[in-house]
């Protein structure tokens, strides 16, 4: 993947806007190999490790779906006492991982994820990116 500085700045701005508008704690874009591409927000953990584990978790869940003859699961989400995590495959190669507090509405967050996904897809589809 070739990333141009202008594209990087645009993606970072989209992710920061997502954090500001959704109330999420942290957002991370990773490739399906578990490599961290972009992040925004605050977290007391290693983002690279989160990216790797999230990609493995997502891949394992998709294999479970195949095993039980599902095309996929519409929602991949874990609820915690202090933090929740939502996973969304936003392109064939990119996973969006969102951490958010339990008091935030999952439905509203998912709507914001969808609009952010569209913005990211528009940027990735531009000539400034080569995947």
C-alpha positions as CSV (number, residue, x, y, z in Angstrom):
1,X,0.0,0.0,0.0
2,X,1.3,3.4,-0.9
3,X,0.1,6.3,1.2
4,X,0.6,9.9,0.2
5,X,0.9,12.6,2.9
6,X,-2.2,14.4,1.7
7,X,-4.3,11.2,1.9
8,X,-2.9,10.4,5.4
9,X,-3.9,13.8,6.6
10,X,-7.4,13.4,5.2
11,X,-7.9,10.0,6.8
12,X,-6.6,11.3,10.2
13,X,-9.0,14.2,10.0
14,X,-12.0,11.9,9.2
15,X,-11.1,9.7,12.2
16,X,-10.7,12.6,14.5
17,X,-14.1,14.0,13.4
18,X,-15.5,10.5,14.1
19,X,-14.1,10.6,17.7
20,X,-15.4,14.2,18.2
21,X,-18.9,13.6,16.9
22,X,-19.5,10.0,18.1
23,X,-18.1,10.2,21.6
24,X,-16.0,7.1,21.0
25,X,-12.8,6.8,23.0
26,X,-10.5,5.4,20.3
27,X,-10.7,4.4,16.6
28,X,-8.2,2.3,14.7
29,X,-7.9,1.2,11.1
30,X,-6.0,-2.0,10.5
31,X,-5.4,-4.2,7.5
32,X,-6.6,-7.8,7.7
33,X,-3.1,-8.9,8.4
34,X,-3.2,-7.0,11.7
35,X,-1.1,-4.0,10.8
36,X,-2.1,-0.7,12.3
37,X,-2.7,1.9,9.6
38,X,-4.4,4.9,11.4
39,X,-5.6,5.7,14.8
40,X,-7.3,8.6,16.7
41,X,-8.3,9.1,20.3
42,X,-6.8,8.1,23.6
43,X,-6.0,4.7,24.9
44,X,-3.6,3.2,27.5
45,X,-2.6,0.2,25.5
46,X,-0.4,-0.8,22.5
47,X,-2.4,0.1,19.4
48,X,-0.3,-2.3,17.2
49,X,-1.2,-5.2,19.5
50,X,-4.8,-4.2,19.4
51,X,-4.7,-4.1,15.6
52,X,-3.1,-7.6,15.4
53,X,-5.5,-9.2,18.0
54,X,-8.5,-7.5,16.4
55,X,-7.7,-8.8,12.9
56,X,-7.2,-12.3,14.3
57,X,-10.5,-12.1,16.3
58,X,-12.3,-10.9,13.2
59,X,-10.8,-13.7,11.0
60,X,-11.7,-16.3,13.6
61,X,-15.3,-15.0,13.8
62,X,-15.7,-15.1,10.0
63,X,-14.4,-18.7,10.1
64,X,-17.0,-19.6,12.7
65,X,-19.7,-18.0,10.4
66,X,-18.5,-20.2,7.5
67,X,-18.5,-23.3,9.7
68,X,-22.1,-22.8,10.7
69,X,-23.1,-21.8,7.2
70,X,-23.6,-18.1,7.7
71,X,-22.3,-15.6,5.1
72,X,-21.2,-13.4,8.0
73,X,-22.3,-11.9,11.2
74,X,-23.9,-8.4,11.0
75,X,-22.4,-7.3,14.3
76,X,-19.1,-8.0,15.9
77,X,-19.1,-6.3,19.3
78,X,-17.8,-7.0,22.8
79,X,-19.2,-5.4,25.9
80,X,-17.1,-4.6,28.9
81,X,-17.5,-2.9,32.3
82,X,-15.4,0.1,31.4
83,X,-15.0,-0.1,27.6
84,X,-16.9,-1.7,24.7
85,X,-15.4,-2.6,21.3
86,X,-17.0,-2.7,17.9
87,X,-15.4,-4.2,14.8
88,X,-16.4,-3.3,11.2
89,X,-14.9,-4.5,8.0
90,X,-15.0,-1.3,6.0
91,X,-13.3,-2.6,2.8
92,X,-12.1,-6.0,1.7
93,X,-8.7,-5.2,3.3
94,X,-9.4,-2.8,6.1
95,X,-11.0,-3.3,9.6
96,X,-12.3,-0.4,11.7
97,X,-12.0,-1.0,15.5
98,X,-13.9,1.4,17.8
99,X,-13.6,1.6,21.5
100,X,-16.4,3.4,23.4
101,X,-17.9,3.7,26.8
102,X,-20.9,1.5,27.8
103,X,-23.2,4.6,28.2
104,X,-23.0,5.4,24.5
105,X,-25.8,4.1,22.2
106,X,-24.5,1.3,20.0
107,X,-27.2,2.1,17.4
108,X,-26.1,5.7,17.1
109,X,-22.5,4.7,17.1
110,X,-23.1,2.2,14.2
111,X,-24.8,5.0,12.2
112,X,-21.7,7.2,12.7
113,X,-19.4,4.2,11.8
114,X,-21.4,3.8,8.5
115,X,-21.0,7.4,7.5
116,X,-17.3,7.4,8.4
117,X,-16.9,4.2,6.4
118,X,-18.3,5.9,3.4
119,X,-15.8,8.8,3.8
120,X,-12.9,6.5,4.2
121,X,-14.0,4.4,1.1
122,X,-14.2,7.6,-0.9
123,X,-10.7,8.6,0.1
124,X,-9.3,5.1,-0.5
125,X,-11.0,5.0,-3.9
126,X,-9.3,8.2,-5.0
127,X,-6.3,8.3,-7.2
128,X,-4.1,9.3,-4.2
129,X,-4.2,5.7,-2.9
130,X,-2.7,2.6,-4.3
131,X,-3.7,-0.6,-2.5
